Amino acid sequence: MPLTAAHWVYLAGVVVILATMIARKNIVVPAVAATFLTALVFSGSLVTGLTAVFNASLVAATNLFNIFLIIALVTAMLHALQVLGADRKMVAPFRGVMRNGHMAFWALVVVTYFISLFFWPTPAVPLIGAVLVPVAIRAGLRPMAVGLVMACAGQGMALSSDYVMRVAPGLSAQAGGMNPNVVADKAIVLSLVVGGVALAIGYALEWRKMRRPSAALLVEWERGEQLATTPAGSTDQVTAPPARRLVASGAAARATMGGDGPASGSAGIPAEPADPVPADGARAHPRASTFFAVFVPLAYLSLIGYMIVAKASASVPDLESGEAAGLVGGVAALIVFLAALVGDGRGFLETSATHLVDGLVFAFKAMGIVLPIAGFFFIGNAEFATDILDMDIQGDGILFDFVAAVQSHIPESGFVAAFAILIIGVIAGLDGSGFSGLPLTGALAGSLGDDAGVSDTTLAALGQLGNIWSGGGTLVAWSSLIAVAGVARVPVLDLARRCFVPVLCGLAAAAVVGVVLLG
């Protein structure tokens, strides 16, 4: 199909959105304006242009609501566990492993990764900060190293694969018409490559800076000053007196967005590595908190084990698209009800509803911004454009038409395509969200397909990694990296600089692995 004025308007919209991201501004207004102009020019009707603004978000919401729901249910589950104090008991056993700086480094990697994989970095940051960070500091790990580990293992490695909740693979696959399970499988492999390289470089940089374990290190850290740079560029300085004891709460977790949006606050940290003060419910139900601290990880580890066996053996039926998220959400919902029943007895009906409402509110605060942005990029896909514009669309869609038009000018090199998608993802992540650019890289990956010598699912996974490692909280200082810096009590700009070289090296390695091994 020949390129029309609508194609060029759509392309201009993409360029403006990318430029707005680079300028560190919110891209909702440019996305809505681009949706209106594209629909207006394409249809020649003002009415269609106006209705497209609404329909684009509606189509996006219809296709992505399962993602919102899984976020809500898992968040509700964590709130229910916090009432019992089970969330802290889940990580408490790992504190005994941190006997020196080297062991603390890798123990923090493991705990941060797995907690973030199951619950996202949003609640993981205050939880780990309250329980494990003081222990790691006392063991000899520098605060800057603590920040690097938490950012790379949580906001980077765990969130970029999002293998359990599968929000990111769903966004990437939806826009490109791919199987989200395949994207998720490739993303977790490549995320481990990025994380492995970045953490190995970070560990090598810290090797000679490890200190002898000492309580004086903790006192020194407690008396330091917490420095965090806000998105607006101002600097807030908060003194943390050693006598003051700040314990991270669910409110702090909700105030601090993970890889799913810009951070709006930082969590408090206990002043010493003693056992954290349990929630009121934990005092009343110590056995219940212990039970749930064991039951919840076992339940989800069993689910992960099932998925692995299903992939490796034909004797176990594999999960269809969406079933994995459904299982995670179903288990989370049941745990919410059980935990509320134990924690609140006769009032569990109201308590359960409150947890679910809080989860939904958080989900829409965290992901609501994605809807108008995804709606614009969905116009580039003929299947979605038909519903958005309420008219038959000829061909494969605007975005695919562009790829077909420039196909002969694109070098048929898998490496060129892989690094191009990766760079676009990194640029798209500059808005500090990590998720808003996934429809763009997913759509581009789907349009390029196998013509570039690399499968569309591999390209989508690379674009996903670029988006989230950049804006999810490792390279961009106005992202949830603020929360990590607040927990470690280090300047956020210094932490972003510290992560820069290790993360870029890891992303480059992932692009090579993706082309050579995953195809």
Secondary structure, DSSP 8 states (H G I E B T S, - for coil): ----HHHHHHHHHHHHHHHHHHTT---HHHHHHHHHHHHHHHH--HHHHHHHHHHHHHHHHHHHHHHHHHHHHHHHHHHHHHHHTHHHHHHGGGGGG-SSHHHHHHHHHHHHHHHHHHH-HHHHHHHHHHHTHHHHHHHT--HHHHHHHHIIIIIIIIHHH-TTT-HHHHHHHHHHT--HHHHHHHHHHHHHHHHHHHHHHHHHHHGGG-----HHHHHHHHTSEEEEE-TTS-EEEEE--TT------HHHHHHS--TTS---------SSSS-----HHHHH-HHHHHHHHHHHHHHHHHHHHHHHHHHH-TTS----TTHHHHHHHHHHHHHHHHHHHHHHGGGHHHHHHHHHHHHHHHHHHHHTTHHHHHHHHHTTSHHHHHHHHTS---SS-HHHHHHHHHGGGS---HHHHHHHHHHHHHHHGGGS-SSTTHHHHHHHHHHHGGGGTS-HHHHHHHHHHHHHHIIIIIS-TTSTHHHHHHHHTS-HHHHHHHHHHHHHHHHHHHHHHIIIII-
